[in-house]
């Protein structure tokens, strides 16, 4: 069965962005891009919330065509550009990016339907609102997190919702030269 994999970058204190949406704490280099791009190989669907969809649609198609962009970014951008995408939004009426469909129905039902279809894994890129909704409903099978060596003290936290409790099993931890730690957890549904 297909899996839903949450991919997120966060700070050591658990924030995915600062109070004003700032992400200047991200440490992105060749090693972290490799971690990210390794997720793409067994996946064939991108899951996005409205905000992430709008950010991705406005930036990644251009990167995919830009020969001066770093090769790791181009690899990621091409995957995003060509891969089927499902956007979860109650406020959008339509989506215009190729290979993209809008899901406005019940979140759990949409994911159950997607999991029942043939195909590879599905990567949930966020944003934070849709990630928390997936977590509350127990829809995430794996967590792939890049923990950046920064403390920002305030912003949008990934964790902290008591309705999003989950038992996890650590599969792998990688430490990068930048100080970023890549964590790979599976949801332990046996507990």
Secondary structure by P-SEA (a helix, b strand, c coil): cbbbbbbbcccccccccccccccccccccaaaaaaaaaaaccccbbbbcaaaaaaaaacaaaaaacccccaaaaaaaaaaaccbbbbbcccccccccccbbbbcccaaaaaaaaaaccccbbbbcccaaaaaaaaaaccccccccccccccccccccccccccbbbbbbbcccccccccbbbbbbcccccc
